[in-house]
Amino acid sequence: MDKLQPNCMYHIFNHANGFENIFSEDENYRFFLEKYRHYIQPMAETYAYCLLPNHFHLVVRIRKAEVLAELYRNHTFSKVQNFGKSEISDNEIERYIAKQFANLFSSYTQSFNKVNNRRGSMFIKNFKRELIDNKDYFESAIIYTHRNPIHQGFCANYEDWGYSSYNEDKENKSNTIEASKLVKTFGGLDSFIQSHQLSLDKFRQLLVSDI
């Protein structure tokens, strides 16, 4: 599987490792986002997220190499081995990115297991990632991420799902995603909403045609 690269945009998704749910109550969703902001936000801009009971979706841009190198240099596990070192290699940066995602999943799992008296991993080890290399794909990935709860039958409208970034984009109020940048990419809030609605209308038409 290709490694995540600096200054690249990705659609990232992962699933429960087995038949259990990753999230079973409101506190689980909140705690995951808290850990996400701690481990991932310093090294990546987040443009969309959606958390569902047994999987999640993210649209992120990994920050530039020089930003990641500084984060790596200041990280506890690398301070000793990189003391006085002026250059951080590409491999070290790639390992740092991977380690931060591993830390996110491990930290969440350990807490969930402790509270629920369970053992074992919760996430599939090698999470999926797709490189986003153009604006159309970027917008499609955003809309697909936000539409996933509807596609999965959890709700009827974007606004109805409380564990995605859609409402945060509409309100331009978030401590997790780059709401202003995202809406601007769509050409403004009206265009953002319209693009999502057109996608939902097409999805509903497909459902009707399959009956």
Residue pairs with C-beta under 8 A, 6 or more apart in sequence:
1 126
1 129
2 129
2 131
3 94
3 97
3 98
4 10
4 62
4 94
4 97
4 98
4 101
4 129
5 62
5 94
6 62
6 63
6 64
6 65
6 67
6 68
6 93
6 97
7 61
7 62
7 63
7 64
7 65
8 61
8 62
8 131
8 132
9 47
9 59
9 60
9 61
9 62
9 131
9 132
9 133
9 138
10 58
10 59
10 60
10 61
10 62
10 129
10 130
10 131
10 132
11 57
11 58
11 59
11 129
11 130
11 132
11 141
11 144
11 145
12 57
12 58
12 59
12 60
12 127
12 128
12 129
12 130
13 55
13 56
13 57
13 58
13 127
13 128
13 129
14 55
14 56
14 105
14 123
14 124
14 127
14 128
15 54
15 55
15 123
15 124
16 22
16 54
16 55
16 122
16 123
16 124
17 120
17 121
17 122
17 123
17 124
17 125
20 54
20 122
21 53
21 54
22 28
22 32
22 51
22 53
22 54
22 55
22 56
22 112
22 122
22 123
23 29
23 32
23 51
23 52
23 53
23 163
24 53
28 112
29 51
29 162
29 163
31 108
31 111
32 51
32 56
32 108
33 49
33 51
33 176
35 104
35 107
35 108
36 46
36 49
36 104
36 176
37 175
37 176
39 100
39 101
39 103
39 104
39 107
40 46
40 60
40 100
40 101
40 104
41 176
42 71
43 62
43 63
43 67
43 68
43 71
43 96
43 97
43 100
44 60
44 61
44 62
44 63
45 60
45 61
45 63
45 178
45 181
46 58
46 59
46 60
46 165
46 176
46 177
46 178
47 59
47 60
47 61
47 138
47 142
47 165
47 177
47 178
47 181
47 182
48 57
48 58
48 59
48 141
48 142
48 145
48 146
48 164
48 165
48 169
48 177
48 182
49 56
49 57
49 58
49 59
49 145
49 164
49 165
49 176
49 177
50 56
50 57
50 145
50 146
50 148
50 149
50 161
50 163
50 164
50 165
51 163
51 164
52 148
52 149
52 152
52 154
52 163
57 144
57 145
57 148
58 145
59 132
59 138
59 141
59 142
59 145
62 68
62 97
65 90
65 93
68 88
68 93
68 96
68 97
69 88
69 93
71 96
72 78
72 82
72 88
72 92
72 93
72 96
73 79
73 82
73 85
73 88
75 96
77 99
78 92
78 96
82 88
82 92
101 127
105 121
105 122
105 123
105 127
108 122
109 121
109 122
109 123
112 118
112 122
113 119
113 120
113 122
130 141
132 138
132 141
135 185
138 185
139 185
139 186
139 195
142 182
143 195
143 196
143 199
144 199
145 164
145 165
146 158
146 164
146 165
146 166
146 196
147 158
147 196
147 199
147 200
147 203
148 164
149 155
149 160
149 161
149 163
149 164
150 156
150 157
150 158
150 161
150 200
150 203
151 203
154 161
155 161
157 200
158 164
158 166
158 167
158 196
158 200
159 166
159 167
159 170
165 174
165 176
165 177
165 179
166 196
168 174
168 176
168 177
168 179
169 177
169 179
169 182
169 183
169 192
170 189
170 192
170 193
171 179
172 179
172 180
172 183
172 189
173 179
182 192
183 189
183 192
186 192
186 195
